[in-house]
Amino acid sequence: MPMLVSSHFFNACKKMILPVALLFSGNITRAQSYTGYHSSAYSGVYGIVTNPADILNHRTRADINLAGVSVGVGNNTVAFKYANRNNDQAGFSFKDPITRKGKLNFNTDVFGPSFMVKLSDKHALALTTRARVMANVHGISPVILNMALPDTINASLINHNLSLSDMSVNAHAWKEVALTYSRQFANAVYGVWKLGVSAKYLGGISAVSMHSRNLSYVLDTFFDPGVGRRQGIVMNTQGNIALGYTSNIDSITQQDITSFKNRGLGLDIGVSYEFRDEMQVYETSYSDKTANYIWKIGASITDIGFIRYPKEQTKWVAAKFSGNNYLLDDLAPPTDSTGIDQQYNYYSKLFKVNTQSTPITMHLPATLHLTYDRYINKWLGVQGQVNVPLVFSTLSYYEGNYNPLSVFITPRAETPWGGVYMPVSYNSISGMQVGAALRLGPLVIGSASIFRSRFFKTKGSDAYFIVRIPFFGYREYKEKKFKEKIKLTRRERRQLDCPTAN
Protein backbone atom coordinates (compact mmCIF):
# COMPACT_ATOMS: atom_id res chain seq x y z
CA MET A 1 0.00 0.00 0.00
CA PRO A 2 1.66 3.25 -1.07
CA MET A 3 2.07 6.00 1.53
CA LEU A 4 0.89 8.64 -0.94
CA VAL A 5 -2.37 8.41 -2.83
CA SER A 6 -3.32 10.06 -6.06
CA SER A 7 -4.74 13.57 -6.31
CA HIS A 8 -7.88 12.08 -7.79
CA PHE A 9 -8.43 10.13 -4.60
CA PHE A 10 -8.05 13.34 -2.56
CA ASN A 11 -10.57 15.10 -4.77
CA ALA A 12 -13.04 12.23 -4.47
CA CYS A 13 -12.78 12.32 -0.68
CA LYS A 14 -13.39 16.04 -0.62
CA LYS A 15 -16.33 15.65 -2.97
CA MET A 16 -17.92 13.14 -0.65
CA ILE A 17 -17.64 15.20 2.52
CA LEU A 18 -17.83 18.75 1.09
CA PRO A 19 -21.52 19.13 2.02
CA VAL A 20 -20.60 18.34 5.61
CA ALA A 21 -17.85 20.96 5.54
CA LEU A 22 -20.19 23.60 4.16
CA LEU A 23 -22.84 22.75 6.73
CA PHE A 24 -20.24 22.94 9.47
CA SER A 25 -18.78 26.28 8.46
CA GLY A 26 -21.92 28.12 7.36
CA ASN A 27 -25.06 27.10 9.24
CA ILE A 28 -24.01 27.27 12.86
CA THR A 29 -25.16 29.56 15.60
CA ARG A 30 -25.58 30.38 19.22
CA ALA A 31 -28.56 29.03 21.10
CA GLN A 32 -29.42 32.02 23.26
CA SER A 33 -31.77 34.58 21.66
CA TYR A 34 -31.59 38.37 22.19
CA THR A 35 -28.56 38.07 24.46
CA GLY A 36 -27.91 41.24 26.46
CA TYR A 37 -31.40 42.65 26.07
CA HIS A 38 -32.83 39.76 28.09
CA SER A 39 -31.18 41.34 31.19
CA SER A 40 -33.12 44.60 30.86
CA ALA A 41 -35.75 45.60 33.42
CA TYR A 42 -37.59 47.14 30.46
CA SER A 43 -37.61 44.02 28.26
CA GLY A 44 -41.40 43.80 28.39
CA VAL A 45 -42.84 40.98 26.31
CA TYR A 46 -39.33 39.60 25.65
CA GLY A 47 -39.17 38.57 29.29
CA ILE A 48 -40.80 35.28 28.27
CA VAL A 49 -37.64 34.18 26.42
CA THR A 50 -35.92 32.99 29.62
CA ASN A 51 -38.54 33.38 32.39
CA PRO A 52 -42.29 33.98 31.96
CA ALA A 53 -42.47 35.43 35.49
CA ASP A 54 -40.49 38.48 34.31
CA ILE A 55 -43.36 40.06 32.38
CA LEU A 56 -44.85 41.22 35.70
CA ASN A 57 -42.45 44.11 36.02
CA HIS A 58 -43.42 47.54 37.34
CA ARG A 59 -41.03 49.24 34.90
CA THR A 60 -43.08 48.21 31.86
CA ARG A 61 -46.80 48.78 32.20
CA ALA A 62 -47.49 47.46 28.69
CA ASP A 63 -45.50 46.46 25.60
CA ILE A 64 -46.42 45.94 21.94
CA ASN A 65 -43.89 44.08 19.81
CA LEU A 66 -43.95 44.76 16.08
CA ALA A 67 -41.04 42.56 14.99
CA GLY A 68 -37.88 40.97 16.35
CA VAL A 69 -35.24 38.80 14.68
CA SER A 70 -32.27 37.04 16.29
CA VAL A 71 -29.79 35.03 14.19
CA GLY A 72 -26.10 34.09 14.25
CA VAL A 73 -23.33 31.52 13.65
CA GLY A 74 -20.92 29.55 15.87
CA ASN A 75 -19.08 26.21 16.22
CA ASN A 76 -16.25 24.52 18.15
CA THR A 77 -13.72 23.92 15.34
CA VAL A 78 -13.49 26.69 12.74
CA ALA A 79 -12.40 30.18 13.88
CA PHE A 80 -12.76 33.48 12.02
CA LYS A 81 -10.71 36.66 12.40
CA TYR A 82 -12.11 39.81 10.84
CA ALA A 83 -8.67 41.39 10.37
CA ASN A 84 -7.60 38.43 8.20
CA ARG A 85 -10.72 38.38 6.04
CA ASN A 86 -8.77 39.16 2.87
CA ASN A 87 -6.19 36.38 3.15
CA ASP A 88 -6.23 33.12 1.18
CA GLN A 89 -8.45 31.42 3.76
CA ALA A 90 -10.87 34.41 3.94
CA GLY A 91 -10.00 34.79 7.64
CA PHE A 92 -10.92 31.21 8.62
CA SER A 93 -8.54 28.92 10.51
CA PHE A 94 -8.53 25.62 12.43
CA LYS A 95 -6.13 23.25 14.10
CA ASP A 96 -4.35 20.78 11.83
CA PRO A 97 -4.86 17.98 12.57
CA ILE A 98 -8.25 18.28 14.26
CA THR A 99 -8.39 15.98 17.27
CA ARG A 100 -11.84 16.49 18.82
CA LYS A 101 -15.36 15.87 17.58
CA GLY A 102 -17.16 18.75 15.96
CA LYS A 103 -20.31 20.37 17.33
CA LEU A 104 -22.60 23.09 16.05
CA ASN A 105 -25.96 24.69 16.78
CA PHE A 106 -28.29 26.69 14.57
CA ASN A 107 -30.98 28.92 16.06
CA THR A 108 -33.07 31.63 14.45
CA ASP A 109 -35.80 33.21 16.57
CA VAL A 110 -38.37 35.49 14.93
CA PHE A 111 -40.81 37.35 17.19
CA GLY A 112 -44.01 38.31 15.41
CA PRO A 113 -46.76 40.68 16.54
CA SER A 114 -47.10 40.27 20.31
CA PHE A 115 -48.26 42.25 23.31
CA MET A 116 -47.94 42.32 27.09
CA VAL A 117 -50.12 44.21 29.54
CA LYS A 118 -49.98 44.59 33.30
CA LEU A 119 -53.57 43.99 34.44
CA SER A 120 -52.84 45.13 37.99
CA ASP A 121 -49.94 45.23 40.40
CA LYS A 122 -50.40 41.50 40.91
CA HIS A 123 -51.22 40.26 37.42
CA ALA A 124 -49.71 40.45 33.92
CA LEU A 125 -50.71 38.82 30.66
CA ALA A 126 -48.89 38.35 27.34
CA LEU A 127 -49.76 36.90 23.95
CA THR A 128 -46.78 36.15 21.71
CA THR A 129 -46.17 34.73 18.24
CA ARG A 130 -42.83 33.25 17.25
CA ALA A 131 -41.22 31.27 14.43
CA ARG A 132 -38.06 29.31 15.24
CA VAL A 133 -35.48 27.26 13.39
CA MET A 134 -32.90 25.17 15.25
CA ALA A 135 -30.30 22.64 14.13
CA ASN A 136 -27.85 20.63 16.20
CA VAL A 137 -24.99 18.60 14.81
CA HIS A 138 -23.17 16.60 17.45
CA GLY A 139 -20.18 14.31 17.24
CA ILE A 140 -18.79 15.13 13.78
CA SER A 141 -15.85 12.76 13.60
CA PRO A 142 -12.32 14.24 13.43
CA VAL A 143 -11.90 11.87 10.46
CA ILE A 144 -14.52 13.79 8.47
CA LEU A 145 -13.15 17.16 9.57
CA ASN A 146 -9.56 16.27 8.72
CA MET A 147 -10.69 15.11 5.28
CA ALA A 148 -12.93 18.10 4.61
CA LEU A 149 -11.09 21.13 5.92
CA PRO A 150 -7.32 20.89 5.18
CA ASP A 151 -5.88 21.39 1.69
CA THR A 152 -4.59 17.80 1.60
CA ILE A 153 -5.85 14.61 3.17
CA ASN A 154 -3.64 13.20 5.89
CA ALA A 155 -2.07 10.04 4.42
CA SER A 156 -2.18 8.41 7.87
CA LEU A 157 -5.95 8.01 7.41
CA ILE A 158 -5.38 5.50 4.63
CA ASN A 159 -5.70 1.78 5.46
CA HIS A 160 -6.77 2.48 9.05
CA ASN A 161 -10.09 1.76 10.70
CA LEU A 162 -12.02 5.06 10.84
CA SER A 163 -14.99 5.56 13.16
CA LEU A 164 -18.04 7.76 12.59
CA SER A 165 -19.89 6.46 15.61
CA ASP A 166 -22.62 8.38 17.45
CA MET A 167 -22.91 11.35 15.11
CA SER A 168 -26.31 13.05 15.03
CA VAL A 169 -28.02 15.80 13.05
CA ASN A 170 -31.35 17.26 14.21
CA ALA A 171 -32.91 20.22 12.40
CA HIS A 172 -36.38 21.59 13.09
CA ALA A 173 -38.51 24.54 12.00
CA TRP A 174 -41.68 25.34 13.91
CA LYS A 175 -43.97 28.15 14.99
CA GLU A 176 -45.73 28.85 18.26
CA VAL A 177 -48.45 30.99 19.79
CA ALA A 178 -48.04 31.41 23.53
CA LEU A 179 -50.32 32.75 26.25
CA THR A 180 -48.33 33.84 29.30
CA TYR A 181 -49.72 34.68 32.73
CA SER A 182 -47.61 36.02 35.61
CA ARG A 183 -48.82 36.61 39.15
CA GLN A 184 -47.38 38.01 42.35
CA PHE A 185 -48.32 35.18 44.66
CA ALA A 186 -46.60 36.06 47.95
CA ASN A 187 -45.06 38.92 49.91
CA ALA A 188 -42.08 38.60 52.18
CA VAL A 189 -41.13 41.33 54.65
CA TYR A 190 -38.66 42.90 52.24
CA GLY A 191 -39.57 41.36 48.89
CA VAL A 192 -42.12 39.80 46.56
CA TRP A 193 -42.49 36.39 44.87
CA LYS A 194 -43.73 36.06 41.28
CA LEU A 195 -44.76 33.02 39.25
CA GLY A 196 -45.19 32.81 35.48
CA VAL A 197 -46.48 30.16 33.07
CA SER A 198 -46.52 30.12 29.26
CA ALA A 199 -48.82 27.67 27.49
CA LYS A 200 -47.73 27.19 23.87
CA TYR A 201 -49.68 25.99 20.86
CA LEU A 202 -47.11 24.60 18.43
CA GLY A 203 -47.16 24.02 14.70
CA GLY A 204 -44.46 21.99 13.00
CA ILE A 205 -43.10 23.17 9.63
CA SER A 206 -40.32 20.72 8.73
CA ALA A 207 -37.78 18.40 10.38
CA VAL A 208 -34.69 16.28 9.73
CA SER A 209 -33.16 13.70 12.08
CA MET A 210 -30.05 11.61 11.31
CA HIS A 211 -28.04 9.30 13.60
CA SER A 212 -25.13 6.90 13.26
CA ARG A 213 -24.19 4.14 15.67
CA ASN A 214 -20.92 2.17 15.70
CA LEU A 215 -20.32 3.22 12.09
CA SER A 216 -16.77 2.49 10.87
CA TYR A 217 -14.88 1.75 7.65
CA VAL A 218 -11.41 1.49 6.08
CA LEU A 219 -10.11 3.76 3.29
CA ASP A 220 -7.91 2.25 0.57
CA THR A 221 -7.02 2.65 -3.10
CA PHE A 222 -6.50 0.31 -6.05
CA PHE A 223 -5.58 0.67 -9.70
CA ASP A 224 -8.66 0.26 -11.88
CA PRO A 225 -7.61 -0.75 -15.42
CA GLY A 226 -11.12 0.01 -16.65
CA VAL A 227 -10.66 3.75 -16.03
CA GLY A 228 -6.85 3.79 -16.19
CA ARG A 229 -6.28 5.37 -12.78
CA ARG A 230 -6.36 4.68 -9.05
CA GLN A 231 -9.77 4.53 -7.41
CA GLY A 232 -10.66 5.14 -3.80
CA ILE A 233 -12.59 2.46 -1.98
CA VAL A 234 -14.42 2.31 1.34
CA MET A 235 -14.02 -1.21 2.73
CA ASN A 236 -15.40 -3.27 5.59
CA THR A 237 -18.18 -0.84 6.42
CA GLN A 238 -19.77 -1.70 9.77
CA GLY A 239 -22.53 -0.24 11.93
CA ASN A 240 -25.84 1.55 11.47
CA ILE A 241 -27.09 4.83 10.08
CA ALA A 242 -30.65 6.19 10.02
CA LEU A 243 -32.17 9.27 8.41
CA GLY A 244 -35.71 10.57 8.73
CA TYR A 245 -37.21 13.79 7.37
CA THR A 246 -40.50 15.41 6.46
CA SER A 247 -41.37 15.00 2.80
CA ASN A 248 -41.91 18.76 2.29
CA ILE A 249 -38.30 19.70 3.08
CA ASP A 250 -37.40 20.43 -0.57
CA SER A 251 -40.52 22.52 -1.21
CA ILE A 252 -41.86 24.23 1.90
CA THR A 253 -45.02 26.11 0.98
CA GLN A 254 -46.75 29.15 2.43
CA GLN A 255 -49.38 26.82 3.86
CA ASP A 256 -46.68 24.84 5.71
CA ILE A 257 -45.51 28.07 7.34
CA THR A 258 -48.91 29.45 8.30
CA SER A 259 -51.00 26.36 9.11
CA PHE A 260 -50.92 24.29 12.29
CA LYS A 261 -51.45 20.88 10.70
CA ASN A 262 -48.63 19.31 12.75
CA ARG A 263 -49.78 20.30 16.20
CA GLY A 264 -48.03 20.15 19.53
CA LEU A 265 -48.14 21.63 23.00
CA GLY A 266 -45.36 23.32 24.93
CA LEU A 267 -44.86 24.82 28.37
CA ASP A 268 -42.58 27.36 30.08
CA ILE A 269 -42.67 27.86 33.83
CA GLY A 270 -40.67 30.22 36.04
CA VAL A 271 -40.46 31.86 39.46
CA SER A 272 -38.62 34.93 40.74
CA TYR A 273 -38.00 36.76 44.01
CA GLU A 274 -37.28 40.50 44.17
CA PHE A 275 -35.65 41.89 47.32
CA ARG A 276 -36.14 45.54 48.27
CA ASP A 277 -34.86 47.72 51.11
CA GLU A 278 -38.37 48.87 52.11
CA MET A 279 -40.93 46.81 53.96
CA GLN A 280 -43.69 45.58 51.69
CA VAL A 281 -46.49 47.11 53.74
CA TYR A 282 -48.70 47.79 50.73
CA GLU A 283 -48.81 44.17 49.55
CA THR A 284 -50.54 44.82 46.20
CA SER A 285 -49.42 48.30 45.06
CA TYR A 286 -46.04 49.81 44.30
CA SER A 287 -44.97 53.19 45.63
CA ASP A 288 -41.97 55.35 44.84
CA LYS A 289 -40.19 53.70 47.77
CA THR A 290 -40.75 50.13 46.65
CA ALA A 291 -40.39 50.55 42.87
CA ASN A 292 -36.77 49.37 42.59
CA TYR A 293 -35.51 46.01 43.73
CA ILE A 294 -31.98 45.67 45.11
CA TRP A 295 -31.48 42.16 43.78
CA LYS A 296 -33.53 39.48 42.10
CA ILE A 297 -33.16 35.72 41.69
CA GLY A 298 -35.06 33.57 39.23
CA ALA A 299 -35.38 29.99 38.03
CA SER A 300 -37.28 28.69 35.04
CA ILE A 301 -37.62 25.80 32.62
CA THR A 302 -38.47 26.71 29.03
CA ASP A 303 -39.46 24.72 25.95
CA ILE A 304 -41.02 21.67 27.53
CA GLY A 305 -42.90 19.78 24.80
CA PHE A 306 -42.69 18.15 21.38
CA ILE A 307 -44.21 18.06 17.89
CA ARG A 308 -45.11 14.77 16.23
CA TYR A 309 -45.04 14.33 12.45
CA PRO A 310 -47.18 11.36 11.28
CA LYS A 311 -45.68 8.75 8.97
CA GLU A 312 -47.80 10.00 6.08
CA GLN A 313 -45.65 13.16 6.04
CA THR A 314 -42.22 11.57 6.60
CA LYS A 315 -39.63 9.49 4.81
CA TRP A 316 -37.23 7.21 6.62
CA VAL A 317 -34.15 5.27 5.55
CA ALA A 318 -32.17 2.91 7.80
CA ALA A 319 -29.04 1.05 6.74
CA LYS A 320 -27.13 -1.71 8.51
CA PHE A 321 -23.64 -2.46 7.23
CA SER A 322 -21.82 -5.76 7.71
CA GLY A 323 -18.50 -5.63 5.87
CA ASN A 324 -19.81 -3.82 2.76
CA ASN A 325 -17.41 -2.26 0.21
CA TYR A 326 -18.14 0.82 -1.93
CA LEU A 327 -16.26 2.84 -4.52
CA LEU A 328 -15.56 6.27 -3.11
CA ASP A 329 -16.88 7.96 -6.25
CA ASP A 330 -20.19 6.13 -5.85
CA LEU A 331 -20.65 7.56 -2.35
CA ALA A 332 -20.77 11.10 -3.73
CA PRO A 333 -24.33 11.93 -4.89
CA PRO A 334 -24.81 12.59 -8.61
CA THR A 335 -24.27 16.17 -9.70
CA ASP A 336 -27.90 16.45 -10.78
CA SER A 337 -29.15 15.48 -7.30
CA THR A 338 -30.23 18.92 -6.14
CA GLY A 339 -32.77 17.90 -3.51
CA ILE A 340 -32.95 15.60 -0.51
CA ASP A 341 -35.59 13.46 -2.22
CA GLN A 342 -33.25 12.73 -5.14
CA GLN A 343 -30.40 11.86 -2.80
CA TYR A 344 -32.77 9.75 -0.71
CA ASN A 345 -33.67 7.64 -3.78
CA TYR A 346 -30.03 7.37 -4.84
CA TYR A 347 -28.71 6.11 -1.49
CA SER A 348 -31.72 3.85 -0.95
CA LYS A 349 -30.77 1.94 -4.10
CA LEU A 350 -27.01 2.05 -3.41
CA PHE A 351 -27.26 0.71 0.15
CA LYS A 352 -30.36 -1.46 -0.45
CA VAL A 353 -31.92 -0.16 2.73
CA ASN A 354 -35.23 -0.24 4.54
CA THR A 355 -37.34 2.75 3.46
CA GLN A 356 -40.42 2.18 5.60
CA SER A 357 -41.75 5.51 6.89
CA THR A 358 -42.22 6.02 10.62
CA PRO A 359 -43.43 9.02 12.65
CA ILE A 360 -40.87 11.62 13.73
CA THR A 361 -41.22 13.21 17.17
CA MET A 362 -39.15 16.38 17.51
CA HIS A 363 -38.64 17.50 21.10
CA LEU A 364 -38.22 21.17 21.98
CA PRO A 365 -34.88 22.31 23.52
CA ALA A 366 -35.90 22.09 27.19
CA THR A 367 -33.54 24.30 29.22
CA LEU A 368 -33.10 25.27 32.88
CA HIS A 369 -32.33 28.98 33.45
CA LEU A 370 -30.89 30.30 36.74
CA THR A 371 -30.60 34.08 37.11
CA TYR A 372 -29.19 36.57 39.61
CA ASP A 373 -29.74 40.29 38.99
CA ARG A 374 -28.23 43.11 41.07
CA TYR A 375 -28.84 46.86 40.92
CA ILE A 376 -25.88 49.07 41.85
CA ASN A 377 -27.95 52.26 41.75
CA LYS A 378 -31.02 53.57 39.94
CA TRP A 379 -29.40 53.28 36.48
CA LEU A 380 -26.62 50.69 36.77
CA GLY A 381 -26.97 46.95 37.24
CA VAL A 382 -25.50 43.58 36.35
CA GLN A 383 -27.09 40.20 35.67
CA GLY A 384 -25.63 36.70 35.76
CA GLN A 385 -27.35 33.76 34.11
CA VAL A 386 -26.64 30.04 33.70
CA ASN A 387 -28.47 28.00 31.05
CA VAL A 388 -28.38 24.22 31.43
CA PRO A 389 -29.80 21.85 28.77
CA LEU A 390 -32.13 19.24 30.23
CA VAL A 391 -31.52 16.85 27.32
CA PHE A 392 -27.97 15.60 26.85
CA SER A 393 -26.64 15.85 23.33
CA THR A 394 -24.97 12.44 23.56
CA LEU A 395 -28.29 10.65 24.10
CA SER A 396 -28.45 8.01 21.36
CA TYR A 397 -31.19 8.42 18.78
CA TYR A 398 -32.64 11.54 20.42
CA GLU A 399 -34.97 13.35 18.01
CA GLY A 400 -35.10 17.05 18.80
CA ASN A 401 -32.98 20.06 19.65
CA TYR A 402 -30.92 21.19 22.62
CA ASN A 403 -29.19 24.34 23.83
CA PRO A 404 -25.52 24.27 24.82
CA LEU A 405 -24.48 24.87 28.41
CA SER A 406 -23.85 28.61 28.70
CA VAL A 407 -23.01 31.33 31.24
CA PHE A 408 -23.73 35.06 30.79
CA ILE A 409 -22.68 38.14 32.78
CA THR A 410 -24.28 41.36 31.52
CA PRO A 411 -23.47 44.81 32.96
CA ARG A 412 -26.01 47.46 31.95
CA ALA A 413 -26.89 51.13 32.20
CA GLU A 414 -30.48 52.08 31.40
CA THR A 415 -33.30 54.55 31.73
CA PRO A 416 -36.89 54.13 30.52
CA TRP A 417 -36.12 55.35 26.99
CA GLY A 418 -32.58 54.06 26.52
CA GLY A 419 -30.09 51.43 27.64
CA VAL A 420 -26.62 50.03 26.95
CA TYR A 421 -25.74 46.38 27.63
CA MET A 422 -22.45 44.47 27.40
CA PRO A 423 -22.92 40.67 27.62
CA VAL A 424 -19.84 38.56 28.37
CA SER A 425 -20.60 34.90 27.78
CA TYR A 426 -19.20 31.41 27.51
CA ASN A 427 -20.90 28.36 26.05
CA SER A 428 -19.83 24.77 25.56
CA ILE A 429 -19.72 25.07 21.76
CA SER A 430 -18.29 28.42 20.64
CA GLY A 431 -16.44 29.39 23.84
CA MET A 432 -15.94 32.96 25.10
CA GLN A 433 -17.75 35.91 23.51
CA VAL A 434 -18.09 39.64 24.25
CA GLY A 435 -20.86 41.73 22.74
CA ALA A 436 -23.01 44.84 23.09
CA ALA A 437 -26.63 45.95 22.72
CA LEU A 438 -28.28 49.35 22.45
CA ARG A 439 -31.89 50.23 23.26
CA LEU A 440 -33.13 53.61 22.05
CA GLY A 441 -36.84 54.29 22.32
CA PRO A 442 -38.72 51.61 20.37
CA LEU A 443 -35.57 50.22 18.68
CA VAL A 444 -33.13 47.60 19.98
CA ILE A 445 -30.04 46.32 18.18
CA GLY A 446 -27.45 43.98 19.60
CA SER A 447 -24.95 41.20 19.25
CA ALA A 448 -23.47 38.87 21.87
CA SER A 449 -20.23 38.58 19.89
CA ILE A 450 -19.56 41.85 18.07
CA PHE A 451 -16.41 42.80 20.04
CA ARG A 452 -14.89 39.33 19.96
CA SER A 453 -15.57 38.86 16.23
CA ARG A 454 -14.22 42.33 15.39
CA PHE A 455 -10.89 42.20 17.21
CA PHE A 456 -10.05 38.53 17.91
CA LYS A 457 -10.52 35.04 16.55
CA THR A 458 -14.04 33.84 17.15
CA LYS A 459 -16.03 30.66 16.64
CA GLY A 460 -19.37 32.43 16.82
CA SER A 461 -21.18 35.50 15.54
CA ASP A 462 -24.75 36.74 15.98
CA ALA A 463 -27.01 39.79 15.75
CA TYR A 464 -30.57 40.80 16.57
CA PHE A 465 -32.98 43.65 15.86
CA ILE A 466 -36.25 44.62 17.60
CA VAL A 467 -39.00 47.18 16.91
CA ARG A 468 -41.54 47.63 19.72
CA ILE A 469 -43.84 50.17 21.39
CA PRO A 470 -43.21 50.29 25.18
CA PHE A 471 -45.37 51.89 27.85
CA PHE A 472 -43.64 52.73 31.13
CA GLY A 473 -44.58 53.65 34.69
CA TYR A 474 -46.42 52.13 37.63
CA ARG A 475 -49.57 52.96 39.48
CA GLU A 476 -49.03 55.21 42.47
CA TYR A 477 -50.18 53.85 45.83
CA LYS A 478 -52.96 55.82 47.44
CA GLU A 479 -53.61 55.45 51.12
CA LYS A 480 -57.17 54.57 52.02
CA LYS A 481 -58.75 56.09 55.12
CA PHE A 482 -59.57 53.61 57.82
CA LYS A 483 -63.35 53.98 58.25
CA GLU A 484 -64.33 50.84 60.09
CA LYS A 485 -65.51 51.52 63.68
CA ILE A 486 -64.19 49.40 66.47
CA LYS A 487 -66.92 48.14 68.79
CA LEU A 488 -65.93 47.38 72.38
CA THR A 489 -67.93 45.82 75.14
CA ARG A 490 -68.38 47.66 78.46
CA ARG A 491 -65.89 45.32 80.09
CA GLU A 492 -63.30 45.97 77.34
CA ARG A 493 -63.81 49.75 77.65
CA ARG A 494 -63.45 49.52 81.42
CA GLN A 495 -60.25 47.46 81.07
CA LEU A 496 -58.85 49.99 78.59
CA ASP A 497 -60.03 52.86 80.83
CA CYS A 498 -62.13 54.27 77.98
CA PRO A 499 -64.59 57.08 78.86
CA THR A 500 -68.22 56.05 79.13
CA ALA A 501 -70.43 57.36 76.41
CA ASN A 502 -73.00 59.87 77.64
C-alpha positions, -999 to +999 in steps of 0.1 A: +000+000+000+017+033-011+021+060+015+009+086-009-024+084-028-033+101-061-047+136-063-079+121-078-084+101-046-080+133-026-106+151-048-130+122-045-128+123-007-134+160-006-163+157-030-179+131-007-176+152+025-178+188+011-215+191+020-206+183+056-178+210+055-202+236+042-228+228+067-202+229+095-188+263+085-219+281+074-251+271+092-240+273+129-252+296+156-256+304+192-286+290+211-294+320+233-318+346+217-316+384+222-286+381+245-279+412+265-314+426+261-328+398+281-312+413+312-331+446+309-357+456+334-376+471+305-376+440+283-414+438+284-428+410+263-393+396+257-392+386+293-408+353+283-376+342+264-359+330+296-385+334+324-423+340+320-425+354+355-405+385+343-434+401+324-449+412+357-424+441+360-434+475+373-410+492+349-431+482+319-468+488+322-475+475+287-455+465+256-464+459+219-439+441+198-440+448+161-410+426+150-379+410+163-352+388+147-323+370+163-298+350+142-261+341+142-233+315+136-209+296+159-191+262+162-163+245+181-137+239+153-135+267+127-124+302+139-128+335+120-107+367+124-121+398+108-087+414+104-076+384+082-107+384+060-088+392+029-062+364+032-062+331+012-084+314+038-109+344+039-100+348+076-109+312+086-085+289+105-085+256+124-061+232+141-044+208+118-049+180+126-082+183+143-084+160+173-118+165+188-154+159+176-172+187+160-203+204+173-226+231+160-260+247+168-283+267+146-310+289+161-331+316+144-358+332+166-384+355+149-408+374+172-440+383+154-468+407+165-471+403+203-483+423+233-479+423+271-501+442+295-500+446+333-536+440+344-528+451+380-499+452+404-504+415+409-512+403+374-497+405+339-507+388+307-489+384+273-498+369+240-468+362+217-462+347+182-428+332+172-412+313+144-381+293+152-355+273+134-329+252+152-303+226+141-278+206+162-250+186+148-232+166+175-202+143+172-188+151+138-158+128+136-123+142+134-119+119+105-145+138+085-132+172+096-096+163+087-107+151+053-129+181+046-111+211+059-073+209+052-059+214+017-046+178+016-058+146+032-036+132+059-021+100+044-022+084+079-059+080+074-054+055+046-057+018+055-068+025+091-101+018+107-120+051+108-150+056+132-180+078+126-199+065+156-226+084+174-229+114+151-263+130+150-280+158+131-313+173+142-329+202+124-364+216+131-385+245+120-417+253+139-440+282+150-457+288+183-484+310+198-480+314+235-503+328+262-483+338+293-497+347+327-476+360+356-488+366+392-474+380+423-483+352+447-466+361+479-451+389+499-421+386+522-411+413+547-387+429+522-396+414+489-421+398+466-425+364+449-437+361+413-448+330+392-452+328+355-465+302+331-465+301+293-488+277+275-477+272+239-497+260+209-471+246+184-472+240+147-445+220+130-431+232+096-403+207+087-378+184+104-347+163+097-332+137+121-301+116+113-280+093+136-251+069+133-242+041+157-209+022+157-203+032+121-168+025+109-149+018+076-114+015+061-101+038+033-079+022+006-070+027-031-065+003-060-056+007-097-087+003-119-076-008-154-111+000-167-107+037-160-069+038-162-063+054-128-064+047-091-098+045-074-107+051-038-126+025-020-144+023+013-140-012+027-154-033+056-182-008+064-198-017+098-225-002+119-258+015+115-271+048+101-307+062+100-322+093+084-357+106+087-372+138+074-405+154+065-414+150+028-419+188+023-383+197+031-374+204-006-405+225-012-419+242+019-450+261+010-468+292+024-494+268+039-467+248+057-455+281+073-489+295+083-510+264+091-509+243+123-514+209+107-486+193+128-498+203+162-480+201+195-481+216+230-454+233+249-449+248+284-426+274+301-427+279+338-407+302+360-405+319+395-386+349+407-380+368+440-373+405+442-356+419+473-361+455+483-349+477+511-384+489+521-409+468+540-437+456+517-465+471+537-487+478+507-488+442+496-505+448+462-494+483+451-460+498+443-450+532+456-420+554+448-402+537+478-408+501+467-404+506+429-368+494+426-355+460+437-320+457+451-315+422+438-335+395+421-332+357+417-351+336+392-354+300+380-373+287+350-376+258+326-385+267+290-395+247+259-410+217+275-429+198+248-427+181+214-442+181+179-451+148+162-450+143+125-472+114+113-457+087+090-478+100+061-456+132+060-422+116+066-396+095+048-372+072+066-341+053+055-322+029+078-290+010+067-271-017+085-236-025+072-218-058+077-185-056+059-198-038+028-174-023+002-181+008-019-163+028-045-156+063-031-169+080-063-202+061-058-206+076-024-208+111-037-243+119-049-248+126-086-243+162-097-279+165-108-292+155-073-302+189-061-328+179-035-330+156-005-356+135-022-333+127-051-304+119-028-328+097-007-337+076-038-300+074-048-287+061-015-317+038-009-308+019-041-270+021-034-273+007+002-304-015-004-319-002+027-352-002+045-373+028+035-404+022+056-417+055+069-422+060+106-434+090+127-409+116+137-412+132+172-391+164+175-386+175+211-382+212+220-349+223+235-359+221+272-335+243+292-331+253+329-323+290+335-309+303+367-306+341+371-292+366+396-297+403+390-282+431+411-288+469+409-259+491+418-280+523+418-310+536+399-294+533+365-266+507+368-270+470+372-255+436+364-271+402+357-256+367+358-273+338+341-266+300+337-285+280+311-284+242+314-298+219+288-321+192+302-315+168+273-280+156+269-266+159+233-250+124+236-283+107+241-285+080+214-312+084+188-326+115+204-350+133+180-351+170+188-330+201+197-309+212+226-292+243+238-255+243+248-245+249+284-239+286+287-230+313+312-237+351+308-227+381+328-243+414+315-235+448+330-260+475+320-269+511+322-305+521+314-333+546+317-369+541+305-361+553+270-326+541+265-301+514+276-266+500+270-257+464+276-224+445+274-229+407+276-198+386+284-206+349+278-192+314+275-209+284+260-198+248+256-197+251+218-183+284+206-164+294+238-159+330+251-178+359+235-181+396+242-209+417+227-230+448+231-266+459+227-283+494+224-319+502+233-331+536+220-368+543+223-387+516+204-356+502+187-331+476+200-300+463+182-275+440+196-249+412+192-235+389+219-202+386+199-196+418+181-164+428+200-149+393+200-156+389+162-142+423+154-109+422+172-101+385+179-105+350+165-140+338+172-160+307+166-194+324+168-212+355+155-248+367+160-270+398+157-306+408+166-330+437+159-362+446+176-390+472+169-415+476+197-438+502+214-432+503+252-454+519+279-436+527+311-446+537+347-464+521+376-496+530+395-490+552+425-502+538+458-530+558+474-536+554+511-572+546+520-588+561+551-596+536+578-634+540+582-643+508+601-655+515+637-642+494+665-669+481+688-659+474+724-679+458+751-684+477+785-659+453+801-633+460+773-638+497+777-634+495+814-602+475+811-589+500+786-600+529+808-621+543+780-646+571+789-682+561+791-704+574+764-730+599+776 
